[in-house]
Amino acid sequence: MAGETTVWNPWRALRERPHLQLAWGRLSHGKGRIVDHGDGQRTVTLDTRLTRIDRNAVLAHELVHDELDFLWARGTPAAIVAHGERVVDRIVADRLVPPQLLHQFVYAYSELEGVTITVAADEFQVPLDVADLALQRLPFWRAEAVG
């Protein structure tokens, strides 16, 4: 249907980026990372201990880093990294929980009972932090609606 909003599929996006390779490992700092090899090739590594839902969100996060070319060199000021991570997190939330679909869901579900972060996370199959950020970005969302 024209104008239909869909949820972004990071696995499909990964397949469409031949410059990216996927690797798995046990990461001591974080759930995922992206490394630029300097030859146009990059590797995204995901922690093997992630759940299916977390793998999806972490891959999405690393793909947005790739798109924006937000790869932090050692010594990058913490404030710059923190700001960049917030930008990436907002884009990931908007892609995995499209605002239009979330708005429709909240409106329809609120007829039955209030929407919580957990209900939204279950509906969109995303981690709680992604659902929380997506809900916070709705213009009418109030923290007390979380319950």
KEDREN-704772 format. One record per residue (C-alpha): x, y, z. Coordinates in steps of 0.2 Angstrom, whole numbers, padded with zeros to 4 digits, always signed. Example, Ala and Ser with C-alpha at 12.3 -4.5 7.8 and 13.67 -1.06 7.14 Angstrom:
<kolmis>
+0062-0022+0039 +0068-0005+0036 
</kolmis>
This chain:
<kolmis>
+0000+0000+0000 +0007+0017-0005 +0013+0027+0010 +0013+0012+0021 +0026+0013+0035 +0037-0003+0038 +0049-0008+0051 +0067-0007+0044 +0076-0024+0043 +0094-0022+0048 +0099-0039+0042 +0092-0035+0024 +0102-0018+0026 +0118-0028+0030 +0116-0039+0015 +0114-0023+0004 +0131-0017+0010 +0145-0027+0002 +0158-0016+0011 +0153-0024+0028 +0157-0040+0035 +0149-0048+0050 +0159-0056+0064 +0154-0064+0080 +0164-0064+0096 +0163-0061+0115 +0165-0043+0117 +0172-0036+0134 +0166-0018+0131 +0148-0017+0123 +0137-0028+0113 +0143-0023+0096 +0157-0013+0087 +0161-0008+0070 +0179-0007+0063 +0185+0002+0048 +0200-0007+0039 +0205+0009+0030 +0202+0000+0013 +0184+0004+0011 +0180-0012+0021 +0172-0013+0038 +0168-0026+0050 +0153-0027+0062 +0156-0038+0077 +0141-0044+0087 +0143-0052+0104 +0138-0070+0103 +0129-0069+0120 +0115-0057+0113 +0097-0063+0112 +0089-0062+0095 +0080-0046+0099 +0096-0038+0106 +0106-0044+0090 +0093-0035+0079 +0095-0019+0089 +0114-0019+0091 +0116-0023+0072 +0104-0009+0068 +0115+0002+0079 +0131-0002+0071 +0123+0000+0054 +0118+0018+0058 +0136+0021+0064 +0142+0015+0047 +0129+0026+0037 +0134+0042+0047 +0152+0037+0047 +0152+0039+0066 +0167+0029+0070 +0176+0035+0086 +0195+0036+0086 +0204+0033+0103 +0205+0049+0112 +0188+0056+0105 +0181+0067+0118 +0168+0059+0129 +0155+0072+0126 +0157+0070+0107 +0155+0051+0108 +0140+0053+0120 +0131+0065+0108 +0134+0054+0093 +0128+0039+0102 +0112+0048+0106 +0110+0053+0088 +0112+0035+0083 +0100+0028+0097 +0086+0040+0091 +0088+0035+0073 +0088+0016+0078 +0072+0019+0088 +0064+0028+0074 +0068+0014+0062 +0064-0001+0073 +0049+0007+0080 +0042+0019+0067 +0034+0034+0075 +0018+0032+0064 +0016+0013+0068 +0019+0017+0086 +0007+0031+0087 -0006+0019+0079 -0002+0005+0091 -0003+0016+0106 -0020+0024+0101 -0027+0006+0097 -0020-0002+0112 -0025+0012+0124 -0043+0008+0121 -0040-0008+0130 -0027-0002+0143 -0012+0009+0145 +0003+0005+0134 +0019+0002+0144 +0037+0001+0139 +0036-0018+0140 +0020-0019+0129 +0028-0008+0116 +0044-0019+0117 +0035-0035+0114 +0024-0028+0100 +0039-0022+0090 +0051-0035+0096 +0064-0023+0102 +0074-0021+0119 +0066-0011+0132 +0078+0004+0130 +0073+0005+0112 +0055+0005+0116 +0057+0017+0130 +0066+0030+0118 +0053+0027+0104 +0039+0031+0116 +0048+0046+0124 +0049+0053+0106 +0030+0053+0104 +0024+0071+0106 +0010+0066+0117 +0019+0053+0128 +0020+0056+0146 +0032+0047+0158 +0017+0043+0170 +0009+0033+0155 +0022+0020+0158 +0014+0015+0175 
</kolmis>
